[in-house]
Amino acid sequence: MKASEAARLASSIAEDHFGVGGPVVSLPGELDWNFRIGAGDGARLLKLARDSRWPVLEMTRAALTHLDGLGGRTPLPVEPLALDPTPPTPLEPAAAAAPGTSPFPRFEFEGATLGAFCFTFLPGVPMAGSPRVRLDLLEEAGRVLGDLDLGLADFRHRELERDFPWKLDTGANVVRDRASEVDDETRPIVDEAMTRIAEWLEPLRDRLPAAVIHNDANDHNLLVQGAGSRLRLSGIIDFGDMVRGWRVAEPAVAGAYLSMGMRDPVAGLCSVARGYAERVELIEAECAVLLPLVALRLCLSITLQAQQIREQPENEYLRVSQAPARALLHTLLAEDWQVAEARIRHATGWEPVASAAATAAWIEGVHRASPLDPQWLERPTVIDMSVESLTLPHPEQAPNGPLLDRWVVDQIEHAHATVGIGRYCEPRLVYDDPLFEAAADPVDEARTIHIGLDFFAPPGTPVRAALGGTVESVHDNAGHLDYGPTVVIRHEPADLPPCYTLYGHLDPATLEHRGAGDRVEAGDVIGWLGDRPGNGGWSPHLHLQLILSSTLGPAWSAGRLRGFAGVARPSLLPVWRAISPDPSPVSGLLDAALGSALDRVGRESELIERRDASLGPSLSLSYETPLHIVRGHGARLYDSAGRSYLDTVNNVAHVGHSNPRVWEAVTRQGRVLNTNTRYLHDEILALAEELKATLPSSLEVVYLVCSGSEANELALRMALAHTGRGGVVVLDGGYHGNTKGLVQVSPYKFDGPGGSGRPDHVAVAPTPDPYRRSAAESTSGLMEALRSLSGRVGAFLAEPILSCAGQVVPPDGYLAEAYRAARNAGAVCIADEVQVGFGRVGDAFWGFESMGAVPDLVTMGKPMGNGHPVGAVAATRAVAESFANGMEYFNTFGGNPVSAAAARAVLEEIETKGLRERAGLLGRRLLAGLHEAVGKRPEVGDIRGRGLFLGIELVSGPEEKVPGPDLARAVVEGLKRRRVLSSRDGPHGNVIKFKPPMVLSDDDGDRFLGAFADALDEASGLP
């Protein structure tokens, strides 16, 4: 029927028979004509269906009535009763209604008999339209489906037993019978999938329990409301595919659709299964077939809709899930289904590998031998290659090669050891290579945790079988950073699935020494240790790994075992620990604990408890789930599991985390002397002279301190001593340090939580924010603040670009005019450069320079020592002489040779690497990129900054410029999920601040732009 005619008919039926009026909106549908009638809470869904659909819709009405009577937690599209179920002429008599429901109206229209069914229209939008659905939302969907199936447990209806092609119990037959409908390009993928599905499903099909299930929880039938972290499931619709079938089909169908487009679809499936299992306990057989059933649903979708598309080529609704279904099926075929089974078992409360404990007991009871001759194991020493290692150089400083080999040998010789041990479950940076990334996108979690045991010994050392068994595979994994020549031996415990030992990084001669099918006994030589490059390109060592078999699925294939993963993703460590347990029992090591680093992973909860017990409660932690950061390098930070994060917020590490020039300078000077300034020393003088060379000639005296707070405290003392006045003018939102005196001149603190308000000796000028006020208003407000302290103002203290106020860049000419007015009022002008100094603004070395102003005092801190505690004050000669009133100024640690060496190294790094100039270039590029990517978004109020000191102000009311702190918080958390570290600033916490280490690369900048746009989409609810 034509759209206009359909709308008129729908409006008439809704009003005449259901008492519902209002606007009519046509909705998509595969089998029925669907309409939304009305708006708001009173809106209804009207379905007009052909007579072939009536039995199913009657079942839907009955099921919803049944569920409504149970008072479930999830909103359902329950049916309002018809006002006049008796159809007017020329209609036939109403059909008999299902128990508990009313008859439904029927109509003759253009030769077709249509039935009218009316349901409540649930609020929300289909999950298909929400951005990058979070795993916790998929888990919630699983819980909702579990609740639904529990509610349907005693529901009965004849249509539940109908012959239905979308029923997974018989789905394999449907795919086989209709295979000819699938196009030639897709059919091989479907055939491959069906072969693997049969291997997993057929042995277990009789063990799968049945239940009444919804059977179509796709992302168009699950509704959501809210945005970002507040996105929640708001309802489930379309009960037309309900059947009585395999219970596990419910999470399988949901998982098939909800994991489409995910880089790790098994994670999505596990989330659905976890939620479902919280309500309905899944048995082990269901866990084993869950992923195969997802693949079967995809094959069904491809097969059935191929036929429908041929019959109805104009129906776009039928094409909605075809390309994603093919893509997901292709991805699942590349997955390891045994590992997926273990992940699903773990997610649903089962041990990842059921035979783990029994296999461990079997190993303890059989004859074992050392994989290396016993004399090698007499004096073992741990080779600490962990991310926390204090001796291992970063891969960029000593990449995998001769330098690393030399380091390993040095460690063994220094310990007077016979062999080096590389620990099990050790998070390592040596895997900082694209080979170990989960995908090409750097946001994905990389594999960083070693799940074998390493023995570092000379090339050619014989390698022996730790357990007796049959050689499963001898293969050269010749790729760079792969295993090289590898031997896998199968062991067959009685009444248990087989287990395996893997020996990697062997000599190529091993390939001729052993072959598949060879029987070996414990202690037999199976090969020899290899050397670079033939061993995969690693320092000479043996990688020993245990591998346990899948619980219920088919055994590992030889092809899969020969290149079995020896490094795991941190988030999957509990699963991989079960699949590849600690091989210490077959290592020959007398001290089994020597070879394990398990105690170094996943300690966040313990550290939080210790922190709460020992540190002050005023100290805060970043992020909803705090990070355990143990290493930094350049613009990267690494957590205890070896995960890498792009750091866009730590401006303290000005020239990069763990900068070699800085720490070498600190180490070099620290080995010789560290004392106070009462002795003559070249280092402090050289630093003072080098600082002066970056400053205006009027600033000719330098004082060295330990922090930015000390610098600002000293500068205030000097200013007030020079003027003899106690009044201070500051800018609203400013923060200048953590001492009592500085908190009193920091509106960010005294007007914030726990603050005691503005002291009488302080006047506050409005933030010179071009986004929220004109330049004239800002200048006028400053003049008023100066007048309010008339005759008492001794200092004007301000950041040239305000940080805590929200990365605010004052209008052109503002700072120069402010200094002129302050001096006219008798004040000394202090430029707080603690945040923005040392070239960060790009077009100048100091922020005040970029503003065309010259202060009387300049304070420095945060970036000056690249993390080493050092700060400084630069002053005019006149101010310095006023301060020299007879009272000695002494700072125990200020200006010590080690701190001076650190600061000089920072200055040298800025100069030799052109970091100031680079900050200007990259900053302009990032500002342009931000404007292009998100500048027109209504949530983005302002994009501002200079160099690598940027701010993005987020608002919830763009016209009124209403701050959006919740949105900003969600964006920061979204960036963290994308492994980009950021933070919020501004009085309302709605400004995303960007002040990274100055060594940020162009690629890093592009990554930030992409991650920020994605996080903003997610937080604001855009698809």
N, C-alpha and C positions, 0 to 999 in steps of 0.2 A: 504494500500500500504506500501511497505517497506520504511524505513526511507531514504535510499540512493536514491531510485527511486523518492520518493516524493521531495527530495531536488533538484535533477536534473530537474524535471518537473517545480518546483517553479522558479528556476533560469532562465530557458528558457522562461517561461511565463512573468516573470518580465521584462526581457531584451527586448523580442520581442514585447510585447504589451504595456508596460508602460515605457520603456526606463530607467529602473532601474537595475543597476548591483552591484556586490559586494558580500561579504560573505553571505551565507545563513544559518540561525539558525532556527531550528525547535522550535516552541513554543507550550505550552499546549493548549488544547481546548476541550470543551465538545462535540461540534457538527461539527466543521469544522477543516480542516488542516490549521494551521497558521504558517507563516514564517516571520522572519525579514530579509529583503533584504538590504544589504549595512550597513553603519555605520555612526555615527555622525548626523549632521543636515539633510543629504540627505537620511537617512534610511526610509524604507517603510514597512508597514505591508501588506502582501499578504495573502488573505484568499481564499482557494479552497473549494467550497461548493457544496453539492448535490443539485439537482433541487428543492427538498422540502424546501430548505433554501433560495432560490432566492427571493421570495416575501419579506421576512423579511430583507434581505440584501439590496434589492432595497429601502425599507422603510428607512433603516439606511442611505443609500447614500442621499436620498431626505432630511431627517432630518438634516444631517450634512451640506448639501448645504444650507438649509434654515437658520440654525444657523450661518453659516459662513458669510452669507450676513448681519447678524445683528451686527457683530463685537463684540462678547461677550468678557468678561474678562478672561475666562478660556480657555486654549488651548484645541482644539478638533481634533480628527483624521480625518480631512477633506480629501476628495478624489481627487488625481490628475487624470486628464482625461487620458483615454487610448489613446495610439498613433495610434493603429490600431484595432478598435473595431470589424472590419469585420473578423470573424473567418476563418482561412484557412481550407481547406478540411482535413479530412472528417467530419468537424463539421457542425451542423445544423445552420440555420440563427440565428443571435443574437436576444435575447429577446427584446421586446419593452421596452424602458427606461422610467423611471418616469420623470415627468416634471422637467426640469432644470438639468437633468443628462444625461450622455452619455450611450450608450449600453455597455454591458460588454462581454468580451470574454467567450466562452464556449468550452469545450473540451470533447471528448470521450476518456475515459481512463479506460482500463480494464473492459469494459462493463458498466461503469458508466459515466453519463454526469455531468461534473463539471463546475461550473461558477467561474470566477476569479474576485476578488474584491480587489482593492488596495487602501490603505489609508496611510496618513502620520504616521510615527512611533513616538509617543510622547516620549520625554525624561523623565527620572525618573524611579523609581522602584515602584512596587505595595506597597501600604500601609501595606499589609500583611507582608512584609519583614522588616518593620521598627520597632524599639523597643518601646514597651509600649507607644502607641500613646498618646500624650498630649490632654487634653480636648480642648485647644484652636484650635488644628488642626481639631478636630471633629466639632467644631463650624464653622470653615472655610469650611469644607465639606458641612455643612448645607447651608451656604450662596451660595456656588457654585451650589448646587442642586436647590436652590430657583431661582437663575439667569437663570439656564437652563430651568426650568419649565415656567418661564415668557417668555423666548424666544420661547418656543414651544406652547405657548397659542393659536396661530392662525395657527398652523401646522395641516394639515389634510392628512390622508392616510388611505386607506381601511384596511390595516393590523393592524391599531390601534384598530380596533373593532373585531379582530379575537378571536376565542375561544382559550384561553391560560391558561394552568393550574396554572401558577405562578401569576395570577391576583388575588389580595386579595379580590376583590368584591365577587368572587365566590370560594374563597379558602376553606371555610368551607365545601362546598360540595365535593371538591376534596379530602380533608383529610378524610371525612366520607366514600366516595366511595372506597378509596384505603387503608383503615385502615388495611386490612388483610396483606398488604405488610410489615408492621412494625413488628420488632421482639418482642417476648413476653416480654422481659425485658423493652423495651422502650414504648410499647403500653399503659400501665397504666398512664405514665406521659403525653403522648399525649392526652389520654381521659380526664384526669383531667384538662389539659390546655384548651381543646375545650369546656368543660362545663363552665369554668369560662369566656372564651372568649365570649360565647353566651350570658351570663348574662350581659356583658358590651356592646356588639356590637349590638345585635338585636334591642334594643329600639332606637338606634341612627342611624342605617344604612341609613335611608331615609333622614337624615339631612346632610349627608356627601357630599360635593361638588366634582365634577369630574374635571379632568384635564389630559392633555397629560404629562406623566411622563417617566423618564428613567427606573425606576422599578428594577434596579439591581446595585445600588451603593454599592457593597460590597467592601471589602478591597483589592480584586484583581483587581478591575476595577477603583480604585482611585489611581493615581500615585503621588509620592512625590519626592522632591529633597532636598538636604541639610542634615544637621545633627543637633541633639540637639535642641537648641532654634531657629535655623535657618531652621528647617525642615518645608517645605511649600508644599502645594498641587500644582502639576504641570500639572494635566490634568485628564480627565475622558474618559474612553474607553468603548467599548462593548455596543452598543445601540440596540442589538438584542432583548431585552426583553421589549422594549417600548410598552406601551399600553395607551389607554384612560381609566382611572379608578379613584378610589378614590384618591384625591390629597394628603391626609395625608399618603397614602401608601408610598410616596417618602421618607419622613424622617423615616417612620417606617422600611422600608427595609434597609436603610442605618444604622439606629440605631441597627437593629438586628445583623448586621455583625461587625460594628465598636465597639460595646460594648462587643464583645466576649472576654473572658479572663480578663475582668475588675473585680476588687473586688466590685465595686459599678456600675453595668451596667446602673442603672437609671441615674447616673451622666453623663455617656456617651450619653445616649438617650437625656437627657435634653440639652446637648451641641449641638447635631445635630439639635434638635428642635429650640433652641435659634437662631442659625445661619439661619436656614430656615425661621423662622418667621421674621427675619430682612428684608427679601426680599418678602415673601408671608405671609400675616397675616392669622394665623390659627384661626378658629372659636372655640367656647367652646366645641362643640361636637367632633371636631377633637382632641382637647387636651385630652378628656376623653377616646377616643378609641386608642390613639397612642400606649400605652404599650400593650393593647390587640392585636393590629395588629402586633406588634413585635413578640409576642408569636405565632400568627397565621402564620407569615412567617417562624418561626422556625419549627412549625408543618408541614408546607408544605415542607420545605427543608428535614426534616426527612422522610416524607412519600414518596415524589416523588423520592428522591435519593435512598431510600431503594429498590424501584422497579428497578431503573437504575443499581444499584450495583449488583443486582441479575442477570440482563441481561448482564452486562459487568463487571464481577468480576476483570478483569485485568486492568481496567481504574482507575488509582490512582487519577486522577483529581476529580473524583466523590466523593472520600472519604475525600477530603480536609476539608470540614466544618462539617462533621457529628459529631465527638466527641465534638467539641466546641459548636455545636448547641444544643446537648442534655444537656451539662453542663449548658449553659446559660438558657435553658428552665427550668431546675431544679431550678436554682437560682431565676428566675423570679417568679416561683410558690411560693417561700418562701418570696417574697416581699409583702408588703402591697400595693395593687393597688390603694386604696384610697389616701394614702400618695403620691404614685407615680404620680397620677393625679394632686394633689396639686403642686408637684414639677414641673411638666411639665407646668402647668398653669403659675406658677411663672416665669419659664424660658422663656415663650413666651409672657410675658407682661400682663397677666391677674392676677387679684387678686387670690391668692392660693385657697381661699374658697369664692365663690361668695356670699354666704348668710351671711358672717361675720358681715357686718354693720347692716343688718336687724335683725339678731339674737341679737346683742348687744342692739338695740333699744327695741326689745321685752322684754329682761330681765329687762331693766330699767322700763318697764311699768307693770310688774306683781308683785304679792306679793312675798316677799323674807323674809327669816329668817336667823338668825345667825347660822352657823354650830356648834358653841359652845354656851352654855348659855351666855346671855349678860354680866353677872358679870365677866366672864373670859376675856372679851374684853375691860374692863374699862381702863386698863393701859397696853397697848401692848408695847413691845420693840422689836426692830429688833435683831435677832440672826444672826450676820454676819458670814456666813459660806462660803463666797466667797473666790476665790483664792487670792484676795487682802487683806483679813482680817488680821489685825495686832494682833489679839488675838487668833485666831484659830490655834492650833498646827498642824503641818504637820501630815498626816495619819501615817507615819512611826514613829513619836514620840508619838502620841496619837491615835492609831488606833480606828476604830469604835468599841466602847465597853464602859465599865464603866467609863474610863477616859473622853471620849467624853460626856457621860451622865452628869458627874459631871460638866464639863465645861458649858454645856447648863444651868443647874440649877444655877450655879454661875452667869452666865450672867443675868438671870432673877432676881435673888435676888439682885445683885448689882444695877440693875436699879429700884428696888422696883416695879417691874411690876407684872401683873397678868398672862400674857401669853407671850410666845416668838413667834415671827413671822419669818418664813423662807421665803425669798423673791422669787417672780416670776422672771424668767429669770436670776437667779443668777448662774454664773459659779462657780463650786464647785470642791474641791479636794477630798471630801468624796466619790466621785465616781471613785477614782483611784483603780479600781478593774477590773479583766478580764471580769466580767459580763457586763461591760459598754463599752468594746472595740467593734469596728465595726466588727472585725474579729480576728482570732488568731494572725495575724501579727501585731506587735506593731507599725508598720508604719501607719496603718489605723487610721483615726480620731476617737477618743473615744467620747462617749456621756458624756458631762460635764455640760450641762446647764439645770437647774431645771425649768420645765415648769408648775409647780403648785404652790400652796401656802401652807406653813406649819404652823401649830398651835402646839406649844410645851406646853403641859399641862400634869398633872398627869395621869397615867393609870387609867382606869375606868371612866374617864370623859365622860358624854353622848355626842353623836354626833347626830346632827339633820339635816334633809333634808333642804338644802338652798332654793330649789324650789320644787313645787309640781310636781308629775309625777308618772311614773310606774317603779317599780324595774325591770331593765333589767337583772341584774346578781348579784348573791351573791356567791363569790368564794374565796377559800383560796389559794392565790399565795404563796405557802409555801417555795419556794426556798430562799436560803441565799441572803439577800439584795434585795429581791423582796418586793411586797406590803404586804404580809401576807393576812389576811382576808380583802376583798374588796367588796364594794357595788357600783354598777353603776345604776343610775336612768335616765330613758329616759324622755325627755320633748318634747312636740310636738307643736311648735308655728304654728298658722294658716298660711297656704300658704307658709310655709318654711320647709326645711328638718328638721328632728329631731335633737336635740342637747342633750348632756348628761352631768351629773356631776358624778365625780368619787371620792370616799372616801376610802383612803387606810390606812394601818397600824392599823387596828382595832383589837379588842379583839376577840378571837375565839367564845365567846358567841354570837357574832353578826350573826354567820352562822346559828344559830337556831332561831334567832329573826325575820329575814326577809327572804323572798324567791322571786324568779323571778315571776313577774306578780302582786305583791302586789301594791296596790295604796297607795301613801303617799302624805301628804300635807306638805307645807312648815312649818317647825318647828317640825314635827314628829320625834321622836327618831328612828334612823335607826341602832344604834349600840353604841359601847363604844371604847374609845382609848385603844389600846393594849400595851403590854410591851414586852421586849425581853424574850425569842427568838420568841414568837408566832406571833409578828407583822412584821416578816420579818427580824428581827435582827437589829432594829434601836432604837435610843433614842425615848421614848414615844412621839408621835406627830400624828396629822392628816395631811394627804396629800390630799388637795382639788384641783380638776382639772376640767376645762371645756373642752368639746370635741365637735367640730362641725362636721357635716356630709359632705361627699364628695359632690361636686357640681352637677354632672350629673350621677355618677356611682351608683351602688347598695349601700344600707345602710350598716353601720358597722354590723358585726355579733356579737352576744353575746359572742362568744368565743374570738373574737378579742378584744372586749371592756374590758373584765374582767382583762386582763393583759396589758392594753394599756400603751405605753411608757410614763413615767413621766420625762424623761431626754432626751435632744436632742443633736445632733451633732451641733457644732457651725456653720458650713457652711450651715446648713439647718435651722437656727433659723428663718429667715423670713417666711419660710413655716410652721414651728411648731407654731410660734406665731399666725398664722391664724387658724390652726387646733385646737390649745389649747390656746385661748386668756387669758389675765390676768383675773383670777377669782375674783379680788377684788370687783367687783359689787355684788357678791353673798357671800362675806366673812363676812359681818357685821361690817367691819372696818370703822370707821368714816373718817379716813384719808386714802383714797385709795392709795395715793402715797407711803404710808408706806411699802406696800407689794411688790413694784416693784424695780428690779435692772437693768432695761433696760438701764439706763443712763451709766452703767459701761461697756457695750459691744459695740464693733465696733467703738471705738473712734480714730482710727489711723489717719484719715484725719484731725480731729480737733487738735490732738497733733502735727502733722507736721506743721500745720498753726501756732500754738502757738510757736513752736520751731523756725520756720523761723522768727517770729516777735520779738523774745526775745533773741535768742542765736546767736553766731557768725557764719557766713557762712562757716568758715573754718572747722567746726565740721562736720564729716561725719556720715552717717547711714549705717548699714550693710544691704545688700540685695536689690533687685529691689523693693520689697514690704516690707518696714521695719516692724519689729516685735515690739509689745508692751509687753515687758517682765515685769511681776509684782512680780514674786516669783521664788526662787531657792531652791533646796534641793539636796545635794549630787552632782551627775553628771547630774541633770535635771534642766532645766529652764521651766517656765510656762508662757504662754501669758495670756492676760486679759480674754480670753475665756476658760481658764483652759486646753488648749492643752499643752501637755508635749513634750519637745525637749531634745534629748541627746546632751549634751554640750561637744564638743571635741576641743574647742579652747580657753576657758577661763582659762588660767593657773594662774590667780590672785586668783581664789577660789581654792587654792592649796589643801586644805584638805576637799573640798566639799562646795558647796553653803550652807549658813546658818548653818554652823557647830555648833552643840550645845556647844561643849567645848569652842569654840572661843567666841560665843556671850554671853555665861554665864560668861566668864572671863571679858569681856568688861562691861557687866551690873553690875557685882559684884564690880569691881573696880570703875566704874563710879558713883556708889551710894555713895562712900566713899570720893574719892579725885581724882582730875586731875589738875596737875599744872606742872611747868617747872623744869628743872634740877638744879636750884640753891638751891634746898632743898635736904636734904638727903632722900633717899627712897630705900627700899629694891628691889622694882620691877625692876628698871632700872639696878641695880647691878646684880640681878639674871639673867636677860636677857643677859647682857654682858658676864657673866661667862658661861652661857649655850651655847652662840654662839661660844665663844673661845674653848669650849670643842669639837666642830665639826671641828675646823680649825687646820692647822699646828701650832706647838708651836711657830714659829717665828712671827705669827700674834697675838700679845698680847694686842693690844689697840683697843678699839671699840668706834665709834662715832655713835650716833643715830640721824636719820633724819626722814623726812616724806614721802619720795618717792625715787624711783630709780634715777630720774633725780637729785634730791638733793644729793644723794649719789655719783653719777658720777661727779657732779660739785665739790663737796668737795674733792673727790679723786684727781681730776686734780689739784686743788689748792695745795693740799698737795704735790703731786709729783713735781710740778714746783717749789714750795717753797724749797723742799729738794735738787733739782738739780740746781736751779738758772737758768734754761733754759726754753724757751717758746715753743720749737718745740714738736709736737705730731705726732706719727706714728699710723695709724689706718688701719683696713682692709676694703677693698672695700665691699660695701653693708651694712656696719655696721651702727647701730643706737644706740645712747647712751642717748638720753633724749631731752626734749623740751625747755631747756633754750637756750639763744643765743650762749653761749659758747659751749654747747654740739651740737647744730645744726652745728656749724663750724667744729666739729670733727666727724660728721656723714655723710658719703658719701651717705647713703640712702636718706638723706634730701638735702644736698647741691648740689648733682648731679641729684636730682629728680625734678618734676614739681614745679616751683616757686623758686627753689634754685638758689643761686648766685655763685655756683662753689666753687672749693677748695681754701681756704685761703692760703696765703704764708707760714704760720707757720705749715701747716699740710702736711704730706706726706702719700700717700695711697698705701698700698701694695695690690697685687691682692688677691682676695678671695681664700683661700686654699681649693678649691673645687675639690676633686678627680674625679668627673664626667667630669669636663671640662679642667683640666690641671693636669700635673704630680706633684708629691711631689717636685721634683727638681725644676720645674718651679715656684711653690709657694714659696719655700725657696729662690730661686734666686731673685724673685720679692720683697720679704721682705728685703733682703740685699740691694737691689738697693734703696728702700724707706729710709732705715736707712742712707745710704751714702748720699742721697740727702739733708739730714738735718745735715750733718757732723758738729759736734761741737755745734749743736743747739738742738738736740733731748733731751727732758726732760722726756717724758712719752711714753710708748707703751700701748695703750688702746685697748683691744679686748675682745670679748666674747669667751669663750672656745669652745662653739658650736654656730655658728652664726645663729641668728633668722631671722631678716629682710632680710638677704642675701639669705634666702631660706632653713633654717634648715640644714646648712652645717656642717658636721663633718670633721674637718681637718685630714690630713693623720697622722698615728701614728708617734709620735716623733716630729711633727711640732711645737707644742706649747712650748715644752721644749727647742727646738733649737731656737725658736723665742725669748724666754726669755733670753737665753744665749747671743744671738747676741745683743739684745737690751741693756742688762746690759753692755756688752763690749763697746757699743756706748755711755754709760753714762746715760741711761734712767732708770726710775723706771717702773716696770711692774704692770699694773692694770688689774685684772680679773673682767670683768663685768658679774656678776652672776645674774643680775636682772631677766633674763628669765629662766636660766637653773639650778639655785641653789636649795638648800633644798631637795635634794634627787631625783629630777626629772630624772636624767640620769640613775638611777637605780643601777649601780655598784659602785657608790660613792655618798657622800653627796653633793659634789661640782663638777662642770664641770671640773675645772682645775685638780682636783684629778684624774679624769678618763683619763686625758691626760698625767699624770706623770709629772706635772709641779707645781712649788710653786711660787706664785706672791708675790709682795711687798705690794700690796693693793688689797682688795676684796670689791666689792660693791654689795649691796643687795637691793631688793625692792619688786616688784609685789607680789610674793606669801607670803612674810614674815608675813603679818597680815591677810591673807585670805580675802582681801578686805578692811581691815582697813588701813588707810594711815600710813605706817611705813616703814622705810628703815634703812640701816646701812652701815658704812665703817669699815672694819677691816684693821689695819696697823701694820707694824713692829714698834718696839719702836724707831728706828732711824728716820724713816719718821715722826712719831708723834712728836718727840722732835724738829725736824727741823721746823715743822709747828707751834710750840709754841714759836713764835718769839716776844711775847709781845702783839700782837693783840688778844683780846679775840675772841674765836669762840662761838657764842651763837645761838641756834635755838629755837624759842619760843615754838614750839610744839614737837620738836624732843626729844624722850626719856621720854615723859610724862607717868605717871603710867598706864593710860588706854591703850595706844599704846603698852607699854611694856607687859602688861598682855595679849593682843591679840597675840603678837609675841610668848610669852612663851607658850600659849595654842597651837599654830601651831606646835612648836617644840615637845611638849608633844604628840600631836596627831600623828605626823610622827613616833615618837619612839614607842608609845604604840600599834599602829596598824600596825607597820612594813611596812609603805607605801613606803619607799625607796626600800626595798627588793621586794615588790610587783610590783613596777614600772619596775624593771629589768626583772622579770618573765613575766609580761604581755607584756612589750615592745618587748621582744624577740619573744613571741608568735605572736604578731601583725605583726612584720616584716616578719616572716615566712609566716603568712597568706596572707599578701599583695603580697609577691613574688609568692605564689601559685595561688592567685586569678587573679592578673593583671600583674605580673612581666614580662610576655612574650608579653604583648600588645605593639604594635609599638608606641602608644601614651604615654607610660610610659617610660620616659628616665632614671629615677633613683628613687630608694626607699632607704631612708637613715634615720639615727638617732640613738639615744640611749634612752633606757628607754621609758618614755612617752613624748618624744620630737622627733617627726618623721616628715619627709617631703616626699612628692611624687611629683617629678618634671614631668610635662606634656609637651610634645613637639609635634609639627606638622610635623617636619622633623626628624625622628629618626637618620638617618645617619649623618646629619649636626647638629643635636641637636638644631634645631630651636625652641625657646620657644613658647609655646602654651597658651598665656594668655586667649584667647577667650574660648578655651576648658576648662581651669581651672575655668573660671567664670561660665560656664555652669554646670560644675560638682558641684561647691559650691551651685548653685541654685537648682540643682537636689537633692543634699543632704538635703537641707532645705525642699524640697517638701516631703522628706522621714522623716522629723522631726529629722534630725541630723544637728547640727550647726557646720559649719566649716568656713574656710577663706583661703585667698591666701596670699602668701608672695613671696619674691625674687624681684630683680630689675625689672623683667619683669612681675611680678604678675602671674607666671605660676607654682608656687609650692603650693600644698595643705598642709597646716600646721596642725599638730596634736599635741596638747598640752593640754589635758583635765585635769579636776580635778583628783587628784591622787587616788580618791576613785572609779574610774572607775572599773566596774566588768568585769568578763570574758564574761558574756552575753552581756554587753554593747559593749565590743570589737568585739564580733561576729556580733552584729548588725551593727557596723560601717563597718566592712569588707563587709557584704552583701550589705549595702546601697551604699558604695563607688563603688563596682563593678557594681551595677545597674545604678548608676548615670553616671559612665563612659561609659557604654554601650549606655545609652540614649544620652549622649552628643556627642558621636562619631558616632552615627548612626548605631550601631550594633543591630541585632534582638535579 
